């Protein structure tokens, strides 16, 4: 059992966490024909857009209600109404993901009341899905906002229908990249199942060219698929943060669910494939048996470099959990763990302590590590401490291929193994060369 430390500083220094609104917008971007709408100032939307564009290197559709000082005082209903009507007229979305910000949450705007009044005045909006996600950025973090958005999606859109035995709902948490979603889809479909991902970042943010420009998402989970979730035979929740959405589907439609907190590493992938085999009634395909043997060989090749290494991590809770488990399975030691928000997983982490804090806390705790793991904002810390950095999480703005990066399944685990292992290998070669230079100088 880990001791969870809460930093009670007067302010955040060098922030680690991203806002809830950013997390919610990321979830909405996994739905087809969608545009996230931030109810707040233009700056809130611009910042989120910059973060997502730099990370994915894709055009990111985001809109704003453009609150000003005057509208903040008088109320934002007119801004919400005008923004929705303008989007319907100009970009014709199938879904609008409405996210609040710190500005409007502090004021206390009744968004659900706004939406009821707006629909009563504009019956032409009856066929438009407007999904509201309350995401104040003065509390919580990206993972919380992502989870709130997914919960709102599964609460408002699905309809009851006849059960389809092959159809399964897969709730993919914020720790899973578009490449991860693609790998999981390939695994599940290989067993003869028909997965519906909520959200489907593997279709929308995987980095592919489309004919022409679109002001809304061109791929992802469709509105028809979302409405059919009540017909799924089972729900697979990927990440502890998705448990709430899985419970909503169970309460509404009686759909049984199982939560998988980790799909990286030999044992977690074994357990996942075994569960899918039982669910589908089919045996594990030969290609995954071969991939398993490849992973075993990769673990043999790399474990010399992982053993007894001290690693410090600064990640969102779900991603922290899976990465810690993977590193410990390879013989590494967790030197320090810093995260962004509360989670039931934190107390269960197999480490001495975990800190909910910022990157200033991380820099103090990480001294003496052999490796740092975090997003690109940890780069400056790695340079000051002269410790290698393995980039993981969001945002990563100084590396390419973030949309296709994969860390789940046997193949993804190998990619992670070799990526971190090569850093350890370079570190050892550097130490050998430094020692040789010192000997020669004497």
Secondary structure, DSSP 8 states (H G I E B T S, - for coil): --EEEE---SS-SS-----HHHHHHHHHTTBTTEEEEEES-HHHHHHHHHHHHHHH-S---EEE----HHHHHH-SHHHHHHHHHHHHHHT--SEEEEEE-HHHHHHT--HHHHHHHHHHH-GGGTTSEEEEE---TTSS-HHHHHHHHHHHHHHHS--EEEEEEEEEEEEE-TT--HHHHHHHHHHHHHTT-EEEEES-HHHHSS----SS--SS--SSB-HHHHHTTEEEEEEEEESGGGHHHHHHHHHHH---EEEE----SHHHHHHHHHHHHHHHT----HHHHHHHHHHHHHHHHHHHHHTT-EEEEE--HHHHHHHHHHHHHTT-EEEEEEESS--TTGGGSSSSEEEE--HHHHHHHTTT-SEEEE-GGGHHHHHHHT-EEEE-SS---SSS-TTT---SHHHHHHHHHHHHHHHHHHHHHHHHHHHHHHHHH-
